[in-house]
């Protein structure tokens, strides 16, 4: 992965043990696609890397629930990217702050975001 793509501010916030770190299976799915296309690389196979990272960082899995799927229409995104819709809905349903550099997600009303800039 590319931890150098995280801003210093975001890195510090993520490293604070007082904060919970959550991960959506949608993000893992996107990671597998990017690795398959050779746009990202991890130090081992994706499954091992994700399992090791989840254990090391004490990451909580954000489940894909019916509530998350039903929250999607309440979020106003100008594009049809299903991954962004699921990530935004997960953040909304579970009361999470979404870390992103995506300008569209940063500007989404009602969504708590932390800009990675």
VENJODA-V307182 format. One record per backbone hydrogen bond with DSSP energy under -0.5 kcal/mol. NH is the residue of the N-H (numbers start at 0). CO is the residue of the C=O. If there is no record, write none. Layout:
nh->NH co->CO
nh->NH co->CO
This chain:
nh->4 co->1
nh->5 co->2
nh->10 co->6
nh->11 co->7
nh->12 co->8
nh->13 co->9
nh->14 co->10
nh->15 co->11
nh->15 co->12
nh->16 co->14
nh->18 co->15
nh->20 co->57
nh->21 co->19
nh->22 co->59
nh->24 co->61
nh->26 co->23
nh->27 co->23
nh->28 co->24
nh->29 co->25
nh->30 co->26
nh->31 co->27
nh->32 co->28
nh->33 co->29
nh->34 co->30
nh->35 co->31
nh->36 co->32
nh->37 co->34
nh->38 co->33
nh->39 co->33
nh->48 co->44
nh->49 co->45
nh->50 co->46
nh->51 co->47
nh->52 co->48
nh->53 co->49
nh->54 co->50
nh->55 co->51
nh->56 co->52
nh->57 co->53
nh->57 co->54
nh->58 co->53
nh->59 co->20
nh->61 co->22
nh->62 co->60
nh->64 co->62
nh->68 co->64
nh->69 co->65
nh->70 co->66
nh->70 co->67
nh->71 co->67
nh->71 co->68
nh->73 co->70
nh->74 co->71
nh->75 co->73
nh->76 co->74
nh->81 co->79
nh->84 co->80
nh->85 co->81
nh->86 co->82
nh->87 co->83
nh->88 co->84
nh->89 co->85
nh->90 co->86
nh->91 co->87
nh->92 co->88
nh->93 co->89
nh->94 co->90
nh->94 co->91
nh->95 co->90
nh->97 co->95
nh->97 co->111
nh->98 co->96
nh->99 co->97
nh->99 co->113
nh->105 co->101
nh->106 co->102
nh->107 co->104
nh->110 co->107
nh->112 co->110
nh->113 co->97
nh->115 co->99
nh->116 co->114
